Amino acid sequence: MVRSGHGLVVYCDRLFAMGGEGGILAGGVPRQAKVFGQMESYDPVTDTWQHHAPMPTPRHAVAATAIGDWIFVAGDGAVLGGAVQSAVHETFTLA
């Protein structure tokens, strides 16, 4: 799925992408645009993608990091663009 503003971390030799925003801008007006909660991972060795449970709070412009067996996702824009920000912080365990 094409999107921007997503978080990306490396965990267990996979690339995990979470959140983001995407859609079509026509004359500056978003059409078919949304903020995503999806989390997927990519295995570069097998060139395959895997879907994971989505984030409870769909958002873009996140900061993400992996520490131990946890992925921390902080900050966000819960709506398209950068006008509205929040302080949501969620953690996910993949072990």
Secondary structure, DSSP 8 states (H G I E B T S, - for coil): ---BS-EEEEETTEEEEE--EEEEEETTEEEEEEE---EEEEETTTTEEEEE---SS--BS-EEEEETTEEEEEEEBSSSSSS--EEEEEEEE--
